[in-house]
Every structure is written in C-alpha cells, then in structure tokens.
Amino acid sequence: MKPPSSRYRSPWTRTVDLADEFRELRAWWGQPHKGGRAQRAFRDHLAAAPASVAYAFTLFVTWWTLRGASELVGHRLILSASTNLANMRRDPIQVLVASAFWVDGPFPWEFIVMFLVVMVAAERWLGTLRWIFVFAAGHIGATLITVTGIAYAVDRDLIPLRVVSASDVGPSYGISAVLAALAFRVRGRPRWLWVGLLVAVYSAALLDGRTFTDYGHLLALAIGFTVGAVAVFGSRRMERAVARSAHDRVDRGRAVALDQPDHGLDEPGRDRPEDRHQ
C-alpha cells in the first residue's frame, strides 16, 4: 500500500496557507534573473489551464467580430445570443451556450485579464473538467433562476415588458461562481475574509443597480459556494472511505501471511519426518 502522503487527494481538499504562499513568493522574488523566471512561470501558468486560455481567446475573437460588423449586425448578434426570456423560450440550449462567449461594448480587458490570471489559477487547482463544471453551473443555474423570476414578474406586470427582449450576454455568471468556489482553496481566516468580501461587493452592486443581472450575479455566487461546499464534503467522505478500505486490505493481508505454512510442515498439524522430535 502507498504511504498516506502519496495517496490521491481530491483538489477540493487541497488547501493552501496564504502566509506560506507569500513567504515562498518573497523567497522566489529574491533570487536572480527575475525577468526570465517570471516569463517562464507565466508561460507554465497558462500552459496548465487550456480551457481558460481558450476562453479568453474566444472572447477576443467574438469582440473582433463585432468590431468588424456594422452597428445593426452587431446589435442583432448580441440580441440573438442573449439569455432573455424571449430567446430562452425559443431555443434555450443554443442561447445558454452562445451567450457565454459574447460581450457587448468596448474591448473586454477585465474579462481577458480575469481569465488569464484568476480563472487560470482556479483551473490549475481544480483541473479542467471540474473548473468547467463550476463555471457552467454558475452560468446555467443563475440564468435559469433569473429567467424564471423574470417570467413570473412579467406575467404579473411587476416589471416592464421590454425586459423580455433585453440584451444579456457575457461570462460574468460563470466567473462569479468560480470566484465563490475559490474560497475553498484557502484555509483559516483568509477564507472567511474572501467570502465576506465577495458577499459585500455583490450585495452592494445589487442595492445600487437592482437589475436582473445583479440578481443573477448574486445567485451565481450562491451557486459557487454551494457547489464548493458539497464538493468538499463529498471529497472528504470519499477519501475517508478509501483510506478505511486500504487499511482493511492491509489488515487482511497480514492475517493471511500469519496463517500461511512456514514450510516446516508437510501438512497442517504434522511435522516432516526429518523435523520430528526424537
């Protein structure tokens, strides 16, 4: 059996101490050839997270497409990809996928930087498939809940009818869920400081804007916290079960070894002739 330190552990249970991370960074920064080492480190940083890098590149391509199109064509492209109530009733799957890869407005510097720095770090921690799952859970879950709320409000004349066909694109719901899940990467007080900061920032944005997108951001944050908590709980239970199973196998192996003949007997209970007592 492998020693406990070499057993597989889920990324969800691999937490870091920020104080130790800062000490390592300070020691790394104190070594010579900072520029070359920083370049190699950033290249390795990106190489370990293909999904985040591909996402950032896709956002650049779609922005460039809008930039080269006329204002009318660009407006139609954004509306056709928006997760508004009209589109979600007509073609929900296509809209849910397409809306995550378009941004409306100027060059999306904030999203590009977010993906190449923060989302890459999250993908390196969780792995590509887990990162995609958290991102998709936030994007899809928050969108579905928000659209359901809009449908309810429109049916009861609580909000203007124009909201049904409003434009709503971008990866912000998915990003919000991943930011929430990142709270489980650190341990101790920094985790709760990060949780408090996220809740405060998103709540302030909701109180200030009160748009359905602000509600969606807060919902995506809650989804990220929920996914992270459930994943950590499940991973710990699975690791304990695997550890118990491994110990049981070792105990059974030892019991079999003690029961095996020592080759001093022809048969159990009878000595070999040459080994009999005279």
C-alpha positions in Angstrom: 0.0 0.0 0.0 1.2 3.5 -0.7 2.0 5.6 2.3 -0.7 8.1 3.4 1.2 11.1 2.0 1.2 9.6 -1.5 -2.4 8.7 -1.7 -4.7 10.6 -4.1 -6.4 13.6 -2.7 -9.2 15.5 -4.4 -8.3 19.1 -5.4 -11.2 20.2 -3.3 -9.4 19.2 -0.1 -6.0 20.6 -1.1 -6.0 23.9 0.7 -3.1 26.4 1.0 -2.0 28.7 3.7 -1.7 32.2 2.2 1.1 33.2 4.7 3.2 30.3 3.4 2.4 31.2 -0.2 3.6 34.8 0.4 6.8 33.6 2.0 7.5 31.3 -0.9 6.8 34.2 -3.3 9.1 36.5 -1.4 11.9 33.9 -1.5 11.3 33.3 -5.2 11.4 37.0 -5.9 14.7 37.4 -4.1 16.5 35.1 -6.5 18.4 36.4 -9.5 17.1 36.6 -13.1 13.6 37.7 -12.1 12.5 38.6 -15.6 13.4 35.3 -17.2 12.0 33.2 -14.4 8.8 35.3 -14.3 8.3 34.8 -18.1 8.8 31.0 -17.7 6.5 30.9 -14.7 3.7 32.8 -16.5 4.1 30.5 -19.6 3.8 27.4 -17.4 0.8 29.1 -15.6 -1.1 29.4 -18.9 0.0 26.0 -20.3 -1.6 24.3 -17.3 -5.1 25.8 -18.0 -6.1 25.2 -21.6 -9.8 25.9 -21.1 -9.3 29.3 -19.5 -6.8 30.4 -22.2 -9.1 29.2 -25.0 -12.0 31.1 -23.4 -10.0 34.3 -23.3 -9.1 33.9 -26.9 -12.7 33.2 -27.9 -13.8 36.4 -26.2 -11.2 38.3 -28.2 -12.4 36.7 -31.4 -16.1 37.4 -30.8 -15.2 41.0 -29.8 -13.2 41.4 -33.0 -16.2 40.0 -35.0 -18.5 42.7 -33.5 -15.9 45.4 -34.2 -15.8 44.5 -37.9 -19.6 44.3 -38.2 -22.0 47.2 -38.7 -23.8 48.5 -35.7 -27.0 46.9 -36.9 -25.5 43.5 -37.4 -23.6 43.7 -34.1 -26.8 44.5 -32.3 -28.6 41.6 -33.9 -25.8 39.2 -33.0 -25.9 40.3 -29.4 -29.7 40.0 -29.2 -29.7 36.6 -30.8 -27.2 35.3 -28.2 -28.8 37.0 -25.2 -30.4 34.9 -22.4 -33.5 37.0 -22.3 -36.9 35.5 -21.8 -37.9 35.5 -25.5 -34.8 33.6 -26.6 -34.9 31.2 -23.7 -38.4 30.2 -24.6 -37.5 29.7 -28.2 -34.0 28.0 -28.1 -32.7 27.7 -24.6 -29.7 25.4 -25.2 -28.3 27.4 -28.1 -28.7 30.6 -26.2 -27.2 29.3 -23.0 -24.0 28.3 -24.8 -23.7 31.3 -27.1 -24.3 33.9 -24.5 -21.3 32.9 -22.5 -18.9 33.8 -25.4 -20.1 37.2 -26.4 -19.5 40.6 -24.7 -21.3 43.8 -25.5 -19.3 47.0 -25.5 -15.6 48.0 -25.7 -12.7 45.6 -25.6 -13.3 43.3 -22.6 -10.0 43.9 -20.8 -11.4 43.0 -17.4 -12.6 39.6 -18.7 -9.4 38.8 -20.6 -7.3 39.6 -17.5 -9.7 37.7 -15.2 -9.4 34.6 -17.4 -5.6 34.7 -17.9 -4.9 35.3 -14.2 -7.7 34.2 -11.8 -9.6 31.6 -13.9 -6.3 30.0 -14.9 -5.3 29.7 -11.2 -8.7 28.1 -10.5 -8.4 25.7 -13.4 -4.9 24.7 -12.3 -6.3 23.9 -8.8 -9.4 22.1 -9.8 -8.5 20.6 -13.1 -10.1 21.4 -16.4 -13.3 19.3 -16.1 -14.1 20.5 -12.5 -13.4 24.1 -13.5 -15.8 23.8 -16.5 -18.4 22.2 -14.2 -18.3 25.0 -11.7 -18.3 27.7 -14.4 -21.2 26.1 -16.2 -23.2 25.5 -13.0 -22.9 29.2 -12.2 -23.7 30.4 -15.8 -26.6 28.0 -16.4 -28.0 27.9 -12.9 -28.1 31.6 -12.4 -29.5 32.2 -15.9 -32.4 29.7 -15.4 -33.3 31.1 -12.0 -33.2 34.7 -13.2 -35.2 34.0 -16.3 -37.8 32.1 -14.2 -38.1 35.2 -11.9 -38.4 37.5 -14.9 -41.2 35.3 -16.4 -43.0 35.4 -13.0 -42.7 39.2 -12.8 -43.7 39.8 -16.4 -46.8 37.7 -16.0 -47.9 39.8 -13.0 -46.9 43.2 -14.6 -44.3 43.8 -11.9 -41.6 44.8 -14.4 -41.7 46.4 -17.9 -42.4 44.2 -20.8 -39.2 45.3 -22.6 -37.2 43.2 -20.2 -38.4 40.1 -22.2 -36.1 41.0 -25.1 -33.3 42.8 -23.3 -29.7 42.0 -24.2 -27.8 39.9 -21.7 -24.5 38.2 -22.7 -21.1 37.6 -21.1 -19.3 35.1 -18.8 -19.9 37.1 -15.6 -22.2 34.5 -14.0 -19.7 31.7 -14.5 -16.9 33.9 -13.3 -18.9 34.7 -10.1 -19.4 31.0 -9.4 -15.7 30.2 -9.8 -14.7 33.2 -7.5 -17.0 31.8 -4.9 -15.5 28.3 -5.2 -12.0 29.7 -4.8 -12.9 30.4 -1.2 -12.3 26.7 -0.6 -8.8 26.9 -1.9 -7.5 28.7 1.2 -7.9 27.9 4.8 -8.4 29.8 8.0 -9.3 33.4 8.3 -8.5 34.3 4.7 -11.3 32.0 3.5 -13.9 33.9 5.5 -12.4 37.3 4.6 -12.8 36.3 0.9 -16.3 35.1 1.4 -17.2 38.3 3.2 -15.6 40.5 0.6 -17.5 38.7 -2.3 -20.8 38.9 -0.5 -20.3 42.6 0.3 -19.3 43.6 -3.2 -22.1 41.7 -4.9 -24.7 42.9 -2.4 -23.6 46.5 -2.8 -23.9 46.1 -6.6 -27.4 44.7 -6.2 -28.5 47.5 -3.9 -27.1 50.1 -6.3 -28.3 48.7 -9.6 -31.2 46.4 -8.8 -31.2 44.9 -12.3 -31.9 41.3 -13.1 -28.2 40.9 -14.0 -27.3 42.0 -10.4 -29.6 39.4 -9.0 -28.0 36.8 -11.4 -24.6 37.6 -10.1 -25.6 37.1 -6.5 -27.3 33.8 -7.5 -24.2 32.6 -9.3 -22.2 33.5 -6.2 -24.5 31.4 -4.0 -24.2 28.5 -6.6 -20.5 28.6 -6.4 -20.5 28.5 -2.6 -22.9 25.6 -2.7 -21.0 23.6 -5.3 -17.8 24.1 -3.4 -19.3 23.1 0.0 -20.9 20.0 -1.4 -17.7 19.0 -3.3 -15.5 19.4 -0.2 -17.9 17.4 1.9 -18.2 14.6 -0.7 -14.5 14.5 -1.3 -13.7 14.2 2.4 -16.1 11.3 2.8 -14.7 9.6 -0.2 -11.1 10.0 1.0 -12.0 8.6 4.4 -13.8 5.6 2.8 -10.8 4.9 0.5 -8.4 5.1 3.5 -10.5 2.7 5.5 -10.7 0.3 2.6 -6.9 0.5 2.1 -6.3 -0.2 5.8 -8.7 -3.2 5.7 -6.8 -4.7 2.8 -3.6 -4.3 4.6 -5.0 -6.0 7.8 -6.4 -8.9 5.7 -3.0 -9.3 4.0 -1.3 -9.5 7.3 -3.8 -12.1 8.6 -3.2 -14.3 5.6 0.5 -14.0 6.0 0.3 -15.3 9.6 -1.9 -18.2 8.6 0.3 -19.4 5.8 2.5 -22.6 6.5 6.1 -21.9 7.3 7.3 -24.8 5.2 8.4 -26.7 8.3 5.3 -28.9 8.0 4.3 -31.3 5.3 0.7 -30.8 6.2 -1.0 -28.7 8.8 -0.6 -30.5 12.1 2.1 -32.9 11.1 5.9 -32.5 11.2 8.1 -33.5 8.4 9.9 -36.8 9.2 13.2 -35.2 9.3 12.0 -32.5 11.7 10.2 -34.8 14.1 11.3 -34.8 17.8 13.2 -38.0 18.8 
